[in-house]
């Protein structure tokens, strides 16, 4: 099913979760001409309304060494976990401004939101993943800790390819997202940040409806929720094709204390490089939303 326009009128926008296109530039991210906030023809999830509450959670992690003469211990800073922004909203199938196809729009929106947490494949055929020649394959039937530890020390290296071994694509991390939730200006406090979606939940609600063409059990409304991880400069362009499936580290902007203190979470300008792999790079299996 091709992507469709799931969007309210721009004047009614209550926030947007954008899947960053592969051709993104810093100028596009910071451009706010014509009230577009940087993007027009993008695959996105536009919120029909703001949630009643908005919680921002972040935790600093410390290692604590206790001893007899210092009962409070020595606190050594280890790191700060990325900030989590949970967002939830509810949408009714009779919302004519948003659900132009009724209950079908609810299904399309749920599928789009779930696609944001899955890897992107640009292969034009079935993908094959197999151990690279000369590398040890995982032994079946390992059950004890010793054998599992031994297997971990001999990490299997895998290669990925399309049908008949043709390496004509790649698999990329889940799409990098831009959460545009609270905005006054580029250099003012707000929530307009780059990161990724870690968790998605959708709950369809009755009473269940019947529709044309003998359709049945269509939801009347749906509750949508996701957890956005704030990580300025996050990129997902770490694809693997004929190379090994091994961890790769991408350089990106980081949020330090002064950045957050001065501008809240309006951190789009911390993007160092456009390092995004978006949807629709392989036209044989993906249709890009241009509406």
N, C-alpha and C positions, 0 to 999 in steps of 0.2 A: 504494500500500500504506500503510495507516495506521500511525502510530507505535505501537510496542508497548513494554511494560515490559522493559527490558534492565538488570536491576539485581539485585545480590546483596542478601541480608539486611543491614539497617543495621548489625548487630553485626559483620559481616564486611567492612565497607567498608575499602578500601585506597587511597582517593583518588577524587576525582571532578572531572570537567570539565563545568561547567554552562553551558548556553546561557542567558544572562540574559533573563528575561521582560520584556516591555515595561512591565509595571506595577511593576517593582522599586522598592523604597524602601530608604533607608539602614538603616532599622530591620530590614527583612527580611535584609539582608546581614549584619548584626551579631548577629542573634538566634540563639541556640544552644539554645533550649528543646527538651526532649524528644530531645536528641541529634540533631536534624535539621540542625544547622549552618546554618539559615537558610532552606532550601528543601526541600519535599517533592514537590509535583507539578510537576516540571520535566523538560524534555528535557535529558538529561545522558549522559555516558559515564562509567560507574563502572568503576574498574580492578579486575580480579580479583586482582591481586597487585602488590606494589611491584617495580620493576626492580632488578636486582642492583646497579647503580650509578646515581647521580643527579648529573649535571654541570650546574653553573651557570656561564655564561660571559657576561662583560660587558667591553667595551673602551672606554677613553677615547681620544679622537682629538685629536692635537696637530698644529699646523702648525709645522715646524721651519725656521728661517732660519739658514743657515750663512754664516760669513764667515772671513776670514783669521786674525783674532785670537781668534775664538771657535769652535774646531773642533767643539765640542759643540752650537753654535748656540743660538738663542733659541727657546724652546718656548712657543708660544701655544696655550692650551686652546681647542679648537673646540667640543667637545661630547662627550657620552657616548652610545654606542649603547645602545638598550634591551637589558635583560638577556634572554637566551634560556634557556629551560628545556626541553631535549629530554626527552621521556617515551616509554618503550616498554614494551610488555607482550605476552604471548602468551596465547592462549586456545584451549582444545581443545573441539571440538564435543561431546565426551562429558562435559563439565563440567555436571552436573545442577543445580548451584546457580545457574549463570549462563546457560548455553545451554539454555533450556527448550524451544527448538525446534531443537536440534541445529545442523546446518550452516547452517540459515536464519538463526539468530541471528548467526552470524559475518558473513553478508552484510548483515544489518540494521545491525549495529554499524559495519561499514565505511562503509556509505552515510551513517549519521548523522555519523560523524567527518568525512567528506569534505564534508558539507553545511555544516559550520562554517566552511569557507574560501570559500564562495560567497556572492554577494550575495543578499539577500532581496527577493523581489518580492511586493507585495500586490495586484497587478492580478488581476482575476478572469477575464482572458482573455489572448490572445496579446498580447505587448508589441511595440510599434512604436517604433523609434528612428530619427529622421530629422533632417537639418539644419533649424534654425529658419528660417522665412521671412526672406529678406533677408540671410542669412549665407552666406558662400562655402562651396561644397561642395568636398571634396577632389578635386583633379584626378588622373585616372588616369595611370598610366605614368610617374610621377616616379621617376627613377633616379639622377640626379646630386646631389651634395651641395648645390649652389647652389639647385636647385629645392626640395629637401627643407627647406633653411633658410628659403626664402621661404614655403613652406607652413606652417612652424612659426610664423612671425611673423604669419600670418593664421589663427589658430586657429579652427577650425570650432566653432560652438556648436550642440549637438544638443538636441532636445526628445524626451521619452518619453511615450507614451500607450498606452492599451489599444486594443482593436478599434474600428474606425470613428472613431478620433480621440478617444474618450471618455477623459478623464483621471480615472479612478476608482481610482487606486492610486499607488504609488510604488515606487522601487527603493532599497534601503538597503544600506549597507556590510555585509560579513560580520558575523555576530552577535558581540556582545561576550561574552566568556567569563570565568568565574570558576574558577580552578584551586585546588582545595582538597586539598592534598597532605600537609602536615605541620602539625599543629595541637595546641596544648596549651591556649591561652586567647587571647581577643581581643587582649589587651595584652601577650602574650608572644611571643618569637621563634618563627617558623614559616614555612610557605609557604602562604599563603591570600590570593591576590591576583587582581586584575582585569586583563584584557588581551585579547589575541586570539590566534588560531591562525594561524600563517604557513605551515605546511607539514604535509602529512599523507601518510603512506605506509602501504600495507597489502599484505602478502604472504600469499597463500593457499598452504597446503601440502597435499600428498598424504600418504598414498595416497588417491586419489580414490574417493569412495563412491557407491553407488547407493541410492536411497530409494524411497518410495511414489510412485504415479502416474507411473511410468516416469522418474523424475528420475535424473540421472546427473552424474558429475564434480563431486560435492559435496566441499568441502574438509574434511579431517580437523581441521586447526587453522589458525590465522592469526597472523601477527606484525603488531602495530599499533604505529605510532610517529607522533608529532607534535611540533612545536616551538611552545611557548607563549611569547609575547612579553609580558613583564611591563610593564604600563603602567597605573598606578593611575588610576582615574577615566576610563578609556577608554570612549567611547560611540560607537555606530554610527548614531545617529539623525540622519543627514545625508541623508535621502532626497531624490530628485528626481522630480517628476512633470511639471507643466506648466512648471517652471522650467528653466533651462539646466543642462546637465551640466558644472558647473564646480567646482573644488576649494572645499571649505568647511573651516573650522577650528573644531573643537569645544573648548570650555574644559573642562579636567578636572584632577584632582589629579595632582601630580607627586611622585616619590620623590626626596628630597634625602638628603644624607649622614647626617644625624642619624636620619632615619626608618629607613633601612636598618641603620645601626649598632646601634640600640636594639632593633629588633624583627625583624631579618633581613628576610624578605619577607612578613610578615603585615601587609599594607597595605590591607586592605578599608576601614578607617576613613578612608582618604584620598579616598574617592569623594565628589565634590562634589555631584553631582546625578544622579538616575536618568535617564539619557539613552540608554535602550536600546530598540532595536526587535527584538523576538524573533520566533519562529515563530508561526504560527497566527493572524495578525491578519485574514486573509481566509479565512473558513470554507469558501468554495467550492472552494479548491484546496489547503488544508492542514488536516490533522487534528492536534489538539493531544494530546500524551501526558498523560493525567490519571490514570495508574496509578502 
